[in-house]
Amino acid sequence: MLLFKILGVIFALFIVLFVLIVLEETFFGGRRRRRLEQKAYAAQKERLELKARLEKDEAGEK
């Protein structure tokens, strides 16, 4: 009987933590992280385009 209570508590904690993780990823940290990843991607793309343009200009000057 005690074993079932312990297993029930562990299962309940698992369900609660799973729901909290899903909520956090969906609404709180997930949105902020995705926004930061989009900004980082845009900045990287801009740097690569600038680098390619500079290399093209240097190749044209030679």
C-alpha positions, 0 to 999 in steps of 0.5 A: 500500500505504501509503495502505491502512495510513493509511486502516486506521488512520483507520478503526480510530480512528474505530471506537474513538472511536465505541465510546467515545462510545457507552459514555460516553453510555450509562453515565458522563456520560449518566446524570449529565446526564439526572439533572441535567436531571430535577432542573432540570425539576422545579425549573422546574415548581415555580417556575412553579406557585408563580408561577401560584399567587401570580398567582392569589392577587393577582388574587383580592385585587383 
